[in-house]
Amino acid sequence: MQEKIKTNILIGILICLILIAFKPYPQNNEPDVPFPPSASESVVQLAENRIAIVETETNFGLSGDIIV
């Protein structure tokens, strides 16, 4: 009796794992559009695969500071 219960539980777990493995991945059909910086900001490359957005407006209190 115990052996039958364990077998049924293991089969249930296997079915759940198969359903999770073959679950379709949600597709995003919208193209990736880069967000353009405003006129008072400039994009600076710090290193490979690393960028920063710097405030360039002189009348702004954060002039020259890295925003992101």
N, C-alpha and C positions, 0 to 999 in steps of 0.2 A: 504493500500500500504506500509506504513512504517513497519507494523507488518510482512509482507512477506519478506521485505529486511532484517530485523533483524533476522528472522528465518533462511534465507539462509546463512547469515554470521555466525551464531552460528553453523549451520550444517557443514559449511566449516571448521571452527575452530576445531570442534569435529573430523572430518575426518583427519585433519592434526595431531592432538594429538594422534589418534589411529595409524597412520602411524609411528610416532616417537616412540611410546611405543613398537611397534612390530618390529622395525628395528633390523635386526640381528647384534649382537655384533661381531666385527672383531676378529677372532681367530689368535693367534700367535702360530704356530706349532713348533717353535724352542724351544728346552728345555733351561731352565735357567742354564747357565754355569757360576759359579763364576769366576771373573777375578783374576787370581793368582798374588800375589804381586811379585815384582822382588827380587833378592837375597839380595839387599841392603835395603829392607824394611821388617818390621814385623807388623803383625796385633795384636792390643792390645784391649781387651774388657774394655771399660770405665764403663759401667753399663749394665743392662739388655736391650737388643735391641739397644745398642750403641757401636760402635767400632771406632777405629782410626788406621790409617796407620802411622807408625813412621819410619823415616829415620834412618838406623843403620850404614851406611857406615861412617867410621871415617875420610876418606879423602875428604868427601863431606862437603860443607860449612854449611849444614843444619843438621848436625849430632845430633840426639836426638829430633829434632823438629817434631811436628805432621804435616803430609802432608795433610791428609783429615780428 
